[in-house]
Amino acid sequence: MSALETLAAVNIQGNLGAIGYGLAAIGPGVGVGIIFGNGTQALARQPEAAGLIRQNQILGFVLCEALALIGLVMGFVYPVPS
């Protein structure tokens, strides 16, 4: 049996939403890393603006995490038909 026939014979079981969420979580993870990395650089360069920088960091973090939660919910909203 060739590799192509083997792949064609595979029957995928389970919820593909879990795989979709795993892929969707990459974006917010990268976004949070960028937010806090750049925020740390900004605090090192301009410590007198710490309040404003921290406020913007928290806002960016909340928006990125909201995207991750939306990705989690979409797996339940659009289930894979059986």
Biopython code that builds the backbone (N, CA, C, O; Angstrom):
import numpy as np
from Bio.PDB.StructureBuilder import StructureBuilder

atoms = [
    (1, "MET", "N", (0.852, -1.165, 0.000)),
    (1, "MET", "CA", (0.000, 0.000, 0.000)),
    (1, "MET", "C", (0.906, 1.238, 0.000)),
    (1, "MET", "O", (1.820, 1.353, 0.817)),
    (2, "SER", "N", (0.640, 2.143, -0.913)),
    (2, "SER", "CA", (1.478, 3.343, -1.008)),
    (2, "SER", "C", (1.113, 4.340, 0.094)),
    (2, "SER", "O", (0.096, 4.206, 0.775)),
    (3, "ALA", "N", (1.955, 5.313, 0.239)),
    (3, "ALA", "CA", (1.727, 6.331, 1.267)),
    (3, "ALA", "C", (0.457, 7.117, 0.977)),
    (3, "ALA", "O", (-0.265, 7.486, 1.903)),
    (4, "LEU", "N", (0.178, 7.376, -0.282)),
    (4, "LEU", "CA", (-1.024, 8.122, -0.649)),
    (4, "LEU", "C", (-2.285, 7.332, -0.312)),
    (4, "LEU", "O", (-3.263, 7.902, 0.170)),
    (5, "GLU", "N", (-2.266, 6.030, -0.561)),
    (5, "GLU", "CA", (-3.412, 5.201, -0.210)),
    (5, "GLU", "C", (-3.595, 5.129, 1.300)),
    (5, "GLU", "O", (-4.723, 5.095, 1.792)),
    (6, "THR", "N", (-2.485, 5.105, 2.036)),
    (6, "THR", "CA", (-2.561, 5.071, 3.493)),
    (6, "THR", "C", (-3.183, 6.357, 4.022)),
    (6, "THR", "O", (-4.030, 6.319, 4.914)),
    (7, "LEU", "N", (-2.766, 7.493, 3.475)),
    (7, "LEU", "CA", (-3.331, 8.767, 3.912)),
    (7, "LEU", "C", (-4.806, 8.877, 3.558)),
    (7, "LEU", "O", (-5.583, 9.465, 4.312)),
    (8, "ALA", "N", (-5.198, 8.318, 2.420)),
    (8, "ALA", "CA", (-6.597, 8.371, 2.009)),
    (8, "ALA", "C", (-7.464, 7.473, 2.891)),
    (8, "ALA", "O", (-8.655, 7.736, 3.054)),
    (9, "ALA", "N", (-6.879, 6.416, 3.462)),
    (9, "ALA", "CA", (-7.633, 5.478, 4.275)),
    (9, "ALA", "C", (-7.752, 5.918, 5.734)),
    (9, "ALA", "O", (-8.513, 5.322, 6.496)),
    (10, "VAL", "N", (-7.015, 6.945, 6.130)),
    (10, "VAL", "CA", (-7.051, 7.393, 7.526)),
    (10, "VAL", "C", (-8.384, 8.071, 7.806)),
    (10, "VAL", "O", (-8.832, 8.923, 7.040)),
    (11, "ASN", "N", (-9.007, 7.688, 8.902)),
    (11, "ASN", "CA", (-10.267, 8.283, 9.321)),
    (11, "ASN", "C", (-9.989, 9.139, 10.554)),
    (11, "ASN", "O", (-9.595, 8.620, 11.598)),
    (12, "ILE", "N", (-10.192, 10.433, 10.435)),
    (12, "ILE", "CA", (-9.907, 11.335, 11.537)),
    (12, "ILE", "C", (-11.093, 11.329, 12.493)),
    (12, "ILE", "O", (-12.232, 11.563, 12.089)),
    (13, "GLN", "N", (-10.815, 11.062, 13.752)),
    (13, "GLN", "CA", (-11.840, 11.045, 14.793)),
    (13, "GLN", "C", (-11.557, 12.175, 15.766)),
    (13, "GLN", "O", (-10.407, 12.586, 15.920)),
    (14, "GLY", "N", (-12.578, 12.677, 16.417)),
    (14, "GLY", "CA", (-12.398, 13.694, 17.439)),
    (14, "GLY", "C", (-12.754, 15.077, 16.938)),
    (14, "GLY", "O", (-13.258, 15.247, 15.827)),
    (15, "ASN", "N", (-12.488, 16.039, 17.759)),
    (15, "ASN", "CA", (-12.847, 17.415, 17.474)),
    (15, "ASN", "C", (-11.655, 18.155, 16.877)),
    (15, "ASN", "O", (-10.632, 18.333, 17.539)),
    (16, "LEU", "N", (-11.788, 18.577, 15.647)),
    (16, "LEU", "CA", (-10.721, 19.333, 15.016)),
    (16, "LEU", "C", (-10.647, 20.755, 15.553)),
    (16, "LEU", "O", (-9.697, 21.480, 15.259)),
    (17, "GLY", "N", (-11.643, 21.159, 16.340)),
    (17, "GLY", "CA", (-11.613, 22.474, 16.973)),
    (17, "GLY", "C", (-10.441, 22.607, 17.932)),
    (17, "GLY", "O", (-9.917, 23.704, 18.127)),
    (18, "ALA", "N", (-10.029, 21.497, 18.530)),
    (18, "ALA", "CA", (-8.884, 21.544, 19.437)),
    (18, "ALA", "C", (-7.610, 21.894, 18.681)),
    (18, "ALA", "O", (-6.775, 22.649, 19.178)),
    (19, "ILE", "N", (-7.463, 21.354, 17.500)),
    (19, "ILE", "CA", (-6.304, 21.683, 16.674)),
    (19, "ILE", "C", (-6.401, 23.137, 16.218)),
    (19, "ILE", "O", (-5.403, 23.858, 16.205)),
    (20, "GLY", "N", (-7.598, 23.556, 15.848)),
    (20, "GLY", "CA", (-7.792, 24.940, 15.431)),
    (20, "GLY", "C", (-7.481, 25.915, 16.550)),
    (20, "GLY", "O", (-6.884, 26.966, 16.319)),
    (21, "TYR", "N", (-7.889, 25.564, 17.771)),
    (21, "TYR", "CA", (-7.592, 26.457, 18.888)),
    (21, "TYR", "C", (-6.098, 26.491, 19.169)),
    (21, "TYR", "O", (-5.549, 27.545, 19.488)),
    (22, "GLY", "N", (-5.449, 25.364, 19.054)),
    (22, "GLY", "CA", (-3.998, 25.337, 19.254)),
    (22, "GLY", "C", (-3.288, 26.251, 18.277)),
    (22, "GLY", "O", (-2.350, 26.958, 18.644)),
    (23, "LEU", "N", (-3.736, 26.234, 17.036)),
    (23, "LEU", "CA", (-3.148, 27.128, 16.040)),
    (23, "LEU", "C", (-3.548, 28.585, 16.292)),
    (23, "LEU", "O", (-2.752, 29.498, 16.070)),
    (24, "ALA", "N", (-4.778, 28.794, 16.753)),
    (24, "ALA", "CA", (-5.241, 30.165, 17.013)),
    (24, "ALA", "C", (-4.556, 30.777, 18.224)),
    (24, "ALA", "O", (-4.479, 32.001, 18.328)),
    (25, "ALA", "N", (-4.062, 29.968, 19.132)),
    (25, "ALA", "CA", (-3.410, 30.486, 20.334)),
    (25, "ALA", "C", (-1.999, 30.979, 20.052)),
    (25, "ALA", "O", (-1.409, 31.664, 20.887)),
    (26, "ILE", "N", (-1.451, 30.644, 18.894)),
    (26, "ILE", "CA", (-0.100, 31.092, 18.552)),
    (26, "ILE", "C", (-0.061, 32.612, 18.393)),
    (26, "ILE", "O", (0.862, 33.263, 18.881)),
    (27, "GLY", "N", (-1.058, 33.176, 17.714)),
    (27, "GLY", "CA", (-1.080, 34.619, 17.468)),
    (27, "GLY", "C", (-1.112, 35.450, 18.738)),
    (27, "GLY", "O", (-0.267, 36.329, 18.910)),
    (28, "PRO", "N", (-2.074, 35.197, 19.646)),
    (28, "PRO", "CA", (-2.069, 35.956, 20.891)),
    (28, "PRO", "C", (-0.822, 35.721, 21.738)),
    (28, "PRO", "O", (-0.368, 36.629, 22.434)),
    (29, "GLY", "N", (-0.270, 34.523, 21.685)),
    (29, "GLY", "CA", (0.962, 34.260, 22.433)),
    (29, "GLY", "C", (2.114, 35.117, 21.938)),
    (29, "GLY", "O", (2.871, 35.677, 22.730)),
    (30, "VAL", "N", (2.237, 35.213, 20.638)),
    (30, "VAL", "CA", (3.271, 36.066, 20.055)),
    (30, "VAL", "C", (2.976, 37.533, 20.371)),
    (30, "VAL", "O", (3.888, 38.301, 20.676)),
    (31, "GLY", "N", (1.712, 37.914, 20.298)),
    (31, "GLY", "CA", (1.328, 39.298, 20.580)),
    (31, "GLY", "C", (1.655, 39.712, 22.007)),
    (31, "GLY", "O", (2.145, 40.818, 22.233)),
    (32, "VAL", "N", (1.391, 38.842, 22.968)),
    (32, "VAL", "CA", (1.694, 39.153, 24.365)),
    (32, "VAL", "C", (3.206, 39.286, 24.556)),
    (32, "VAL", "O", (3.667, 40.167, 25.281)),
    (33, "GLY", "N", (3.966, 38.419, 23.914)),
    (33, "GLY", "CA", (5.423, 38.519, 24.001)),
    (33, "GLY", "C", (5.942, 39.827, 23.444)),
    (33, "GLY", "O", (6.833, 40.444, 24.026)),
    (34, "ILE", "N", (5.395, 40.251, 22.329)),
    (34, "ILE", "CA", (5.812, 41.518, 21.720)),
    (34, "ILE", "C", (5.424, 42.695, 22.618)),
    (34, "ILE", "O", (6.207, 43.627, 22.804)),
    (35, "ILE", "N", (4.214, 42.645, 23.170)),
    (35, "ILE", "CA", (3.739, 43.740, 24.024)),
    (35, "ILE", "C", (4.660, 43.927, 25.229)),
    (35, "ILE", "O", (5.105, 45.042, 25.502)),
    (36, "PHE", "N", (4.944, 42.854, 25.943)),
    (36, "PHE", "CA", (5.740, 42.997, 27.156)),
    (36, "PHE", "C", (7.211, 43.214, 26.846)),
    (36, "PHE", "O", (7.909, 43.879, 27.612)),
    (37, "GLY", "N", (7.696, 42.664, 25.737)),
    (37, "GLY", "CA", (9.077, 42.932, 25.345)),
    (37, "GLY", "C", (9.297, 44.396, 25.009)),
    (37, "GLY", "O", (10.257, 45.009, 25.476)),
    (38, "ASN", "N", (8.407, 44.958, 24.200)),
    (38, "ASN", "CA", (8.530, 46.369, 23.839)),
    (38, "ASN", "C", (8.217, 47.276, 25.021)),
    (38, "ASN", "O", (8.792, 48.358, 25.138)),
    (39, "GLY", "N", (7.319, 46.852, 25.894)),
    (39, "GLY", "CA", (7.030, 47.641, 27.090)),
    (39, "GLY", "C", (8.234, 47.719, 28.011)),
    (39, "GLY", "O", (8.503, 48.771, 28.592)),
    (40, "THR", "N", (8.956, 46.625, 28.151)),
    (40, "THR", "CA", (10.167, 46.624, 28.975)),
    (40, "THR", "C", (11.221, 47.541, 28.377)),
    (40, "THR", "O", (11.890, 48.275, 29.105)),
    (41, "GLN", "N", (11.375, 47.506, 27.069)),
    (41, "GLN", "CA", (12.321, 48.427, 26.418)),
    (41, "GLN", "C", (11.900, 49.873, 26.619)),
    (41, "GLN", "O", (12.742, 50.734, 26.872)),
    (42, "ALA", "N", (10.615, 50.147, 26.509)),
    (42, "ALA", "CA", (10.130, 51.518, 26.682)),
    (42, "ALA", "C", (10.349, 52.002, 28.112)),
    (42, "ALA", "O", (10.712, 53.159, 28.325)),
    (43, "LEU", "N", (10.135, 51.134, 29.086)),
    (43, "LEU", "CA", (10.384, 51.513, 30.479)),
    (43, "LEU", "C", (11.862, 51.769, 30.736)),
    (43, "LEU", "O", (12.212, 52.655, 31.516)),
    (44, "ALA", "N", (12.728, 51.007, 30.090)),
    (44, "ALA", "CA", (14.165, 51.222, 30.264)),
    (44, "ALA", "C", (14.606, 52.535, 29.631)),
    (44, "ALA", "O", (15.506, 53.197, 30.146)),
    (45, "ARG", "N", (13.986, 52.914, 28.528)),
    (45, "ARG", "CA", (14.377, 54.145, 27.835)),
    (45, "ARG", "C", (13.758, 55.390, 28.457)),
    (45, "ARG", "O", (14.370, 56.458, 28.446)),
    (46, "GLN", "N", (12.554, 55.263, 28.995)),
    (46, "GLN", "CA", (11.840, 56.432, 29.502)),
    (46, "GLN", "C", (11.103, 56.065, 30.800)),
    (46, "GLN", "O", (9.886, 55.882, 30.790)),
    (47, "PRO", "N", (11.830, 55.959, 31.903)),
    (47, "PRO", "CA", (11.196, 55.515, 33.154)),
    (47, "PRO", "C", (10.160, 56.489, 33.710)),
    (47, "PRO", "O", (9.303, 56.087, 34.497)),
    (48, "GLU", "N", (10.222, 57.753, 33.320)),
    (48, "GLU", "CA", (9.251, 58.716, 33.854)),
    (48, "GLU", "C", (7.851, 58.502, 33.278)),
    (48, "GLU", "O", (6.878, 59.010, 33.836)),
    (49, "ALA", "N", (7.730, 57.772, 32.191)),
    (49, "ALA", "CA", (6.425, 57.496, 31.580)),
    (49, "ALA", "C", (5.915, 56.110, 31.960)),
    (49, "ALA", "O", (5.144, 55.508, 31.213)),
    (50, "ALA", "N", (6.336, 55.604, 33.105)),
    (50, "ALA", "CA", (5.999, 54.230, 33.501)),
    (50, "ALA", "C", (4.492, 54.012, 33.618)),
    (50, "ALA", "O", (3.993, 52.959, 33.221)),
    (51, "GLY", "N", (3.762, 54.986, 34.154)),
    (51, "GLY", "CA", (2.322, 54.812, 34.320)),
    (51, "GLY", "C", (1.596, 54.640, 33.004)),
    (51, "GLY", "O", (0.757, 53.750, 32.861)),
    (52, "LEU", "N", (1.917, 55.491, 32.042)),
    (52, "LEU", "CA", (1.271, 55.423, 30.729)),
    (52, "LEU", "C", (1.669, 54.149, 29.982)),
    (52, "LEU", "O", (0.835, 53.509, 29.343)),
    (53, "ILE", "N", (2.945, 53.791, 30.069)),
    (53, "ILE", "CA", (3.423, 52.583, 29.372)),
    (53, "ILE", "C", (2.758, 51.345, 29.963)),
    (53, "ILE", "O", (2.314, 50.465, 29.226)),
    (54, "ARG", "N", (2.690, 51.276, 31.278)),
    (54, "ARG", "CA", (2.081, 50.112, 31.923)),
    (54, "ARG", "C", (0.594, 50.017, 31.587)),
    (54, "ARG", "O", (0.064, 48.927, 31.373)),
    (55, "GLN", "N", (-0.070, 51.168, 31.543)),
    (55, "GLN", "CA", (-1.496, 51.191, 31.199)),
    (55, "GLN", "C", (-1.713, 50.665, 29.778)),
    (55, "GLN", "O", (-2.637, 49.887, 29.542)),
    (56, "ASN", "N", (-0.883, 51.078, 28.850)),
    (56, "ASN", "CA", (-1.004, 50.598, 27.473)),
    (56, "ASN", "C", (-0.635, 49.129, 27.358)),
    (56, "ASN", "O", (-1.208, 48.408, 26.540)),
    (57, "GLN", "N", (0.315, 48.679, 28.167)),
    (57, "GLN", "CA", (0.663, 47.252, 28.166)),
    (57, "GLN", "C", (-0.526, 46.407, 28.612)),
    (57, "GLN", "O", (-0.835, 45.391, 27.989)),
    (58, "ILE", "N", (-1.182, 46.816, 29.670)),
    (58, "ILE", "CA", (-2.314, 46.049, 30.190)),
    (58, "ILE", "C", (-3.454, 46.025, 29.175)),
    (58, "ILE", "O", (-4.096, 44.992, 28.988)),
    (59, "LEU", "N", (-3.706, 47.154, 28.523)),
    (59, "LEU", "CA", (-4.753, 47.206, 27.504)),
    (59, "LEU", "C", (-4.434, 46.267, 26.339)),
    (59, "LEU", "O", (-5.310, 45.536, 25.877)),
    (60, "GLY", "N", (-3.205, 46.282, 25.869)),
    (60, "GLY", "CA", (-2.804, 45.386, 24.783)),
    (60, "GLY", "C", (-2.885, 43.927, 25.184)),
    (60, "GLY", "O", (-3.296, 43.082, 24.389)),
    (61, "PHE", "N", (-2.491, 43.623, 26.427)),
    (61, "PHE", "CA", (-2.571, 42.259, 26.931)),
    (61, "PHE", "C", (-4.015, 41.768, 26.962)),
    (61, "PHE", "O", (-4.302, 40.639, 26.562)),
    (62, "VAL", "N", (-4.917, 42.615, 27.435)),
    (62, "VAL", "CA", (-6.336, 42.241, 27.517)),
    (62, "VAL", "C", (-6.901, 41.977, 26.127)),
    (62, "VAL", "O", (-7.649, 41.019, 25.933)),
    (63, "LEU", "N", (-6.549, 42.817, 25.162)),
    (63, "LEU", "CA", (-7.067, 42.614, 23.802)),
    (63, "LEU", "C", (-6.519, 41.324, 23.187)),
    (63, "LEU", "O", (-7.254, 40.606, 22.508)),
    (64, "CYS", "N", (-5.243, 41.025, 23.415)),
    (64, "CYS", "CA", (-4.675, 39.771, 22.891)),
    (64, "CYS", "C", (-5.318, 38.554, 23.540)),
    (64, "CYS", "O", (-5.603, 37.569, 22.859)),
    (65, "GLU", "N", (-5.548, 38.609, 24.837)),
    (65, "GLU", "CA", (-6.170, 37.476, 25.516)),
    (65, "GLU", "C", (-7.628, 37.316, 25.106)),
    (65, "GLU", "O", (-8.147, 36.200, 25.090)),
    (66, "ALA", "N", (-8.295, 38.423, 24.775)),
    (66, "ALA", "CA", (-9.668, 38.313, 24.279)),
    (66, "ALA", "C", (-9.695, 37.539, 22.968)),
    (66, "ALA", "O", (-10.612, 36.752, 22.730)),
    (67, "LEU", "N", (-8.692, 37.758, 22.113)),
    (67, "LEU", "CA", (-8.613, 36.985, 20.866)),
    (67, "LEU", "C", (-8.422, 35.498, 21.147)),
    (67, "LEU", "O", (-9.005, 34.656, 20.464)),
    (68, "ALA", "N", (-7.614, 35.176, 22.141)),
    (68, "ALA", "CA", (-7.407, 33.769, 22.492)),
    (68, "ALA", "C", (-8.695, 33.143, 23.005)),
    (68, "ALA", "O", (-8.999, 31.997, 22.674)),
    (69, "LEU", "N", (-9.453, 33.876, 23.803)),
    (69, "LEU", "CA", (-10.713, 33.341, 24.313)),
    (69, "LEU", "C", (-11.752, 33.176, 23.204)),
    (69, "LEU", "O", (-12.537, 32.229, 23.217)),
    (70, "ILE", "N", (-11.750, 34.097, 22.254)),
    (70, "ILE", "CA", (-12.656, 33.957, 21.110)),
    (70, "ILE", "C", (-12.296, 32.701, 20.325)),
    (70, "ILE", "O", (-13.181, 31.970, 19.879)),
    (71, "GLY", "N", (-10.996, 32.448, 20.155)),
    (71, "GLY", "CA", (-10.567, 31.231, 19.468)),
    (71, "GLY", "C", (-11.002, 29.977, 20.198)),
    (71, "GLY", "O", (-11.349, 28.979, 19.566)),
    (72, "LEU", "N", (-10.986, 30.018, 21.531)),
    (72, "LEU", "CA", (-11.430, 28.867, 22.327)),
    (72, "LEU", "C", (-12.923, 28.632, 22.155)),
    (72, "LEU", "O", (-13.359, 27.489, 22.023)),
    (73, "VAL", "N", (-13.697, 29.686, 22.156)),
    (73, "VAL", "CA", (-15.154, 29.571, 22.060)),
    (73, "VAL", "C", (-15.585, 29.106, 20.668)),
    (73, "VAL", "O", (-16.585, 28.400, 20.540)),
    (74, "MET", "N", (-14.855, 29.487, 19.637)),
    (74, "MET", "CA", (-15.257, 29.126, 18.270)),
    (74, "MET", "C", (-15.283, 27.618, 18.049)),
    (74, "MET", "O", (-16.055, 27.127, 17.226)),
    (75, "GLY", "N", (-14.455, 26.887, 18.767)),
    (75, "GLY", "CA", (-14.497, 25.428, 18.669)),
    (75, "GLY", "C", (-15.823, 24.844, 19.143)),
    (75, "GLY", "O", (-16.248, 23.788, 18.675)),
    (76, "PHE", "N", (-16.467, 25.532, 20.067)),
    (76, "PHE", "CA", (-17.767, 25.072, 20.574)),
    (76, "PHE", "C", (-18.925, 25.647, 19.774)),
    (76, "PHE", "O", (-19.973, 25.012, 19.657)),
    (77, "VAL", "N", (-18.750, 26.827, 19.227)),
    (77, "VAL", "CA", (-19.827, 27.455, 18.454)),
    (77, "VAL", "C", (-20.031, 26.735, 17.131)),
    (77, "VAL", "O", (-21.165, 26.517, 16.705)),
    (78, "TYR", "N", (-18.938, 26.369, 16.484)),
    (78, "TYR", "CA", (-18.996, 25.678, 15.194)),
    (78, "TYR", "C", (-18.422, 24.272, 15.334)),
    (78, "TYR", "O", (-17.298, 24.022, 14.897)),
    (79, "PRO", "N", (-19.171, 23.354, 15.933)),
    (79, "PRO", "CA", (-18.639, 22.000, 16.108)),
    (79, "PRO", "C", (-18.525, 21.269, 14.767)),
    (79, "PRO", "O", (-19.222, 21.583, 13.802)),
    (80, "VAL", "N", (-17.643, 20.309, 14.743)),
    (80, "VAL", "CA", (-17.459, 19.494, 13.543)),
    (80, "VAL", "C", (-18.642, 18.541, 13.428)),
    (80, "VAL", "O", (-18.925, 17.805, 14.373)),
    (81, "PRO", "N", (-19.338, 18.535, 12.297)),
    (81, "PRO", "CA", (-20.482, 17.622, 12.162)),
    (81, "PRO", "C", (-20.033, 16.163, 12.183)),
    (81, "PRO", "O", (-18.974, 15.821, 11.656)),
    (82, "SER", "N", (-20.841, 15.319, 12.790)),
    (82, "SER", "CA", (-20.498, 13.901, 12.901)),
    (82, "SER", "C", (-20.905, 13.141, 11.678)),
    (82, "SER", "O", (-20.690, 11.931, 11.603)),
]
sb = StructureBuilder()
sb.init_structure("model")
sb.init_model(0)
sb.init_chain("A")
sb.init_seg("    ")
for serial, (resi, resn, name, xyz) in enumerate(atoms, 1):
    if name == "N":
        sb.init_residue(resn, " ", resi, " ")
    sb.init_atom(name, np.array(xyz, "f"), 0.0, 1.0, " ", f" {name:<3s}", serial, name[0])
structure = sb.get_structure()
